[in-house]
Amino acid sequence: MTKYYKVGKIVNTHGVRGEVRVITSSDFSAERYAVGNKLYYFMDDTSVPVPLIVQSHRAHKNFDLLTFENHPNINDVEKYKGGFLKVHTDDRGSLEDQNGEYYYDDIIGCEVFTEEGEKLGKVKEILSPGANDVWVIQRIGKGKDILIPYIDEVVKEVLVSEKRITIHVLEGLME
């Protein structure tokens, strides 16, 4: 099954020269919207993907403004309003070399261990409340979920290929 990842939502057109306003849901908008990149347009989760090649990108206020090859005017892009831009899994790129940066779906499902080797559970969700992400660990057996702040003092090692995370348990973290 082919997998796509959402990178933005087209909320409106901008001007008459085929630009669309996008609210981006990716941390890497400059890379995602680089000229020549292929994105896929979806009206909803059941629609057939429409490939679009980025012709231009610029930031404007809280939006990213994009034009696509072979879409030179507003009439060509009007139909895309309200739909989503996604990237194919093969085009997503790798964060393996980026120290401390991961895709959420790389982390969700990883087993979490203490530095002493005690298995705590699996990451079931990632929250983004503010200064840093918080990883929600579903305990083995029963018990409340453990909330782990994604900070250097706590998360010591992430091995995405092995789906394994090692943490340092700070005082009060497990209560």
N, C-alpha and C positions, 0 to 999 in steps of 0.2 A: 504494500500500500504506500502510495506517495504521500509524504508529509510536508506540510507548509506551516510556516510560522508567521504570525501577524506582526507587521512592522508599523502599520498606521491605518488611519481611517480618512477617507476623502470626505470632507464636510461641505465643500462648496467649490465653485469655480472662482477664478480671480482674473478679472479683465476679460478681453475678448480674444487673446492669442493662445488659448489652449492651456493656460495654467490652472492647476487645481490646488486647493488649500488642503493640507494634510495635518491632522493631529497625530504626531508620531508616538508610538509606544515602544520604541527601540532606543537604547542608550547610544547607539552608533549611527546616528542619522547621516553624518557626512559620508561614512562608508556605505551605508545602505543605499543612499540616493546618488552615488557617484555616477557621473555620465557614462552611459553604456551598460549599466547594471540592468539585469532583467528582474522585474517584479511581476507578480501575478495578481490580477484583480479578481475579487470574489464579491458578489452581491450579498451572499449569505453562505453558510457552511455547506449547503447542498449544491451550489452553483458550479458550473464548469469554469475552471480558471482561464482567464484571458491574459496572455503574456503581454507585457508592456516594457519597452526599453526606455530608460531615463535619458532624456535629451538635455535637460537642465535642472538645476536645483539651486535654491537660495532660501535663506531664512528670512521671515518677515513677521515681526511681532512674535506671537506664540505659535506660529505655524511654520511648516515647511512648504514652500511652493515648488511644484514640479511641473515640467512639461514632458511629454512622451513623443517618441519618434512617430511620424505619420499622423499626428494629432495637432494640426497647426492652428485650430481655432476653437472657440467656445462650443460650437455645435458638435465637435468631435468628442468632447469630454463631459458634456452635460449629463450624459447617461451614467457616468461613474459616481455621481454624488450619492453619498450614503453607503458606499461599498468599502471594502477593505483591501489594503495592499498587503501581500504576503510574499515571503521569500521561500524558495524551495530549499529543502533540507541540505541538498548538495551545495547550494550557494550561500549558505548561512555563514560559512567560515568557521574557523576553530579558535578557541580561546586558550588552548593548551599552553601556549607560550606566554600568555598574559598572566603574570603572577597575581593571584588573588581575584581574578575575574572568571566567572562561570555563567553559563546559561542556567536558568532555573531548572529546566528539565534534566540537566546533567546532575544536579544536586538532589532533586526529589527522587527518593527511592534508595539513596545511599545509606549504608549501615553506619551507625555512629558508635565509636568506641572511646573509652577514657584512655589516658596515657598509660594506665596500668593494664589495659587490655580487656576491661569489662565492657561487654556489649550492652548498650543502652536501648537501642531501637533503630528505627529508620526515619529519615526526613520525610515528612508527609506534606509539608506546605512551607512556603516562604512568605513572610510578611515584610512589608516595606513601610514601617511607621514613621521614619524620619532619618535620623543621622546614619543609621546602619540597618541592614536587613536583620531579621530575626528568623532563625530556622526553627520550625516546629517539629520536635522529635516525638514520634509515637512510641511509647515505651513498650518493651516486650511484656507480654501478659497484660495485666491490668494496672491501672494507675493513671494519674494525670499526665498530660503531655508535658514535655520539657521544652522550655523556650530558651534557645541558645542565641546570644547576640553574635553576629558575624563580625568579630573583631580579632585582631592578632593575639590578644591575651588569652582568648578562649579557643579559637579554631587553629589547631597546630599543623594539621596536614590534611590535604584533600587529594585523594587518588581517584579521579573520575573513572579511569579505565578499570579500576578494581571495585568501584562503587563503595569506597571506604573513606570515612572521615574520622580523624582522631582529634579529640578535644581535651583541653585542660579544664577541670571542674573547679571553678572559683567557689569560694565559700558562699553558701546561700543559693547557688544556682539550681540545685536539684530540689529545693523545697517548694 
